[in-house]
Amino acid sequence: MPRVSEAHLVARRQQILEAAWRCFARNGFHATSMQDIFAESGLSAGAVYRYFPSKLELVKATAGTITEGVGEIFETIAHADPVPTPAQSLDMVVDTINRLTMAREPDLSKIAMHAWSEAIREPEVGAVVKEIASRIRQGWLDIVARWKAAGYIRTDVDPDDVAGFLYGVMVGYIAQRNLVGDISAEQYVNGFAALAHGRR
Amino acid sequence: MPRVSEAHLVARRQQILEAAWRCFARNGFHATSMQDIFAESGLSAGAVYRYFPSKLELVKATAGTITEGVGEIFETIAHADPVPTPAQSLDMVVDTINRLTMAREPDLSKIAMHAWSEAIREPEVGAVVKEIASRIRQGWLDIVARWKAAGYIRTDVDPDDVAGFLYGVMVGYIAQRNLVGDISAEQYVNGFAALAHGRR
């Protein structure tokens, strides 16, 4: 086998991943076959399988792209001094969702919507979605602890409840943007800020 | 044609609708054919088509069942005296979602998840989902006006932002229950209450 550079491997992997994203965004997971992805990427079955042995591996890699980006913003918020208010934090997270998904082509948030539907039917996809949810909630848990210290929420509140609620708020933002489309990130966060404690 | 009672027509229509729900919950919209629904209902094509000329009509009837139930709880909240706080209102809405969807068999919230995925690909399904979203937001708008009068939110807030946010919160609840499953209605509303103005 000829030696190839690390950069080449990374670029080829990304090329396949983006071809898969175009297929998933167009037709969902269920109706996309590995053959569709060979055709869309312009590569042979062998070339694709070398990087992604199955459709599930592509789903996992897509999930990895999203969690990595979201993980970074949680790190930023958790270490900001002073801690951003709940509304400011949601603003930062929603901006990151936009940047990672809706602002790019294909829009990864559409793929997320298909993944959620598929997760109900396919336990393996369900496990990937659960893993992302768990990481996102962990990100919020770290911030909730700081909100307690800053007086934004009461100290006797169960942090898991707040983290779960805010995960729902993120999912609801993605769904609403895709389903109704007439609410901006700013309007959504304004709606939250109107109900929440602390400065916008 | 023999004369049939109104009650018979209603019962037969519901029988077909519930057969369709079982198919949709199991396989989603896209992978369910009218043939599947004939088989599941135990009725002939002619009998089913008499009530539902297409799969889209079944989707619309399913949407109607959900909006009717949700509409009732918004009426109740909008006319309650004094107006329930934001957290109390969300509690009532989430309880209604549970009763209308997760507490019955088949679980209509699973069908909603599939409908959201399909809405991105099929404009006709998208229009049905948008219509539901519009009604739900209108329900919240009436309540937001009363929250302003009661001092729960500032009078200069754009009510559409709050209604859109709360629609997202509802969608996020349904998604999280189906995707992660480990957060109860009470915990979700507690998470909101911890961040929001007004008594739980």
Chai-1 contact restraints between the chains, C-beta under 6 A:
chainA,res_idxA,chainB,res_idxB,connection_type,confidence,min_distance_angstrom,max_distance_angstrom,comment,restraint_id
A,P86,B,L195,contact,1.0,0.0,6.0,A-B,restraint_1
A,K110,B,I120,contact,1.0,0.0,6.0,A-B,restraint_2
A,M113,B,W116,contact,1.0,0.0,6.0,A-B,restraint_3
A,M113,B,S117,contact,1.0,0.0,6.0,A-B,restraint_4
A,M113,B,I120,contact,1.0,0.0,6.0,A-B,restraint_5
A,H114,B,S117,contact,1.0,0.0,6.0,A-B,restraint_6
A,W116,B,M113,contact,1.0,0.0,6.0,A-B,restraint_7
A,W116,B,A175,contact,1.0,0.0,6.0,A-B,restraint_8
A,W116,B,L179,contact,1.0,0.0,6.0,A-B,restraint_9
A,S117,B,M113,contact,1.0,0.0,6.0,A-B,restraint_10
A,S117,B,H114,contact,1.0,0.0,6.0,A-B,restraint_11
A,S117,B,S117,contact,1.0,0.0,6.0,A-B,restraint_12
A,A119,B,L179,contact,1.0,0.0,6.0,A-B,restraint_13
A,I120,B,K110,contact,1.0,0.0,6.0,A-B,restraint_14
A,I120,B,M113,contact,1.0,0.0,6.0,A-B,restraint_15
A,I120,B,N178,contact,1.0,0.0,6.0,A-B,restraint_16
A,V129,B,L179,contact,1.0,0.0,6.0,A-B,restraint_17
A,K130,B,V180,contact,1.0,0.0,6.0,A-B,restraint_18
A,A133,B,V180,contact,1.0,0.0,6.0,A-B,restraint_19
A,I153,B,A194,contact,1.0,0.0,6.0,A-B,restraint_20
A,V157,B,A194,contact,1.0,0.0,6.0,A-B,restraint_21
A,D161,B,Q187,contact,1.0,0.0,6.0,A-B,restraint_22
A,D161,B,N190,contact,1.0,0.0,6.0,A-B,restraint_23
A,D161,B,G191,contact,1.0,0.0,6.0,A-B,restraint_24
A,V162,B,G191,contact,1.0,0.0,6.0,A-B,restraint_25
A,V162,B,A194,contact,1.0,0.0,6.0,A-B,restraint_26
A,G164,B,I183,contact,1.0,0.0,6.0,A-B,restraint_27
A,G164,B,G191,contact,1.0,0.0,6.0,A-B,restraint_28
A,F165,B,Y188,contact,1.0,0.0,6.0,A-B,restraint_29
A,F165,B,G191,contact,1.0,0.0,6.0,A-B,restraint_30
A,F165,B,F192,contact,1.0,0.0,6.0,A-B,restraint_31
A,G168,B,G172,contact,1.0,0.0,6.0,A-B,restraint_32
A,G168,B,Y173,contact,1.0,0.0,6.0,A-B,restraint_33
A,G168,B,Q176,contact,1.0,0.0,6.0,A-B,restraint_34
A,V169,B,G172,contact,1.0,0.0,6.0,A-B,restraint_35
A,V171,B,G172,contact,1.0,0.0,6.0,A-B,restraint_36
A,V171,B,A175,contact,1.0,0.0,6.0,A-B,restraint_37
A,G172,B,G168,contact,1.0,0.0,6.0,A-B,restraint_38
A,G172,B,V169,contact,1.0,0.0,6.0,A-B,restraint_39
A,G172,B,V171,contact,1.0,0.0,6.0,A-B,restraint_40
A,G172,B,G172,contact,1.0,0.0,6.0,A-B,restraint_41
A,Y173,B,G168,contact,1.0,0.0,6.0,A-B,restraint_42
A,A175,B,W116,contact,1.0,0.0,6.0,A-B,restraint_43
A,A175,B,V171,contact,1.0,0.0,6.0,A-B,restraint_44
A,Q176,B,G168,contact,1.0,0.0,6.0,A-B,restraint_45
A,N178,B,I120,contact,1.0,0.0,6.0,A-B,restraint_46
A,L179,B,W116,contact,1.0,0.0,6.0,A-B,restraint_47
A,L179,B,A119,contact,1.0,0.0,6.0,A-B,restraint_48
A,L179,B,V129,contact,1.0,0.0,6.0,A-B,restraint_49
A,V180,B,K130,contact,1.0,0.0,6.0,A-B,restraint_50
A,V180,B,A133,contact,1.0,0.0,6.0,A-B,restraint_51
A,I183,B,G164,contact,1.0,0.0,6.0,A-B,restraint_52
A,Q187,B,D161,contact,1.0,0.0,6.0,A-B,restraint_53
A,Y188,B,F165,contact,1.0,0.0,6.0,A-B,restraint_54
A,N190,B,D161,contact,1.0,0.0,6.0,A-B,restraint_55
A,G191,B,D161,contact,1.0,0.0,6.0,A-B,restraint_56
A,G191,B,V162,contact,1.0,0.0,6.0,A-B,restraint_57
A,G191,B,G164,contact,1.0,0.0,6.0,A-B,restraint_58
A,G191,B,F165,contact,1.0,0.0,6.0,A-B,restraint_59
A,F192,B,F165,contact,1.0,0.0,6.0,A-B,restraint_60
A,A194,B,I153,contact,1.0,0.0,6.0,A-B,restraint_61
A,A194,B,V157,contact,1.0,0.0,6.0,A-B,restraint_62
A,A194,B,V162,contact,1.0,0.0,6.0,A-B,restraint_63
A,L195,B,P86,contact,1.0,0.0,6.0,A-B,restraint_64
A,L195,B,A196,contact,1.0,0.0,6.0,A-B,restraint_65
A,A196,B,L195,contact,1.0,0.0,6.0,A-B,restraint_66
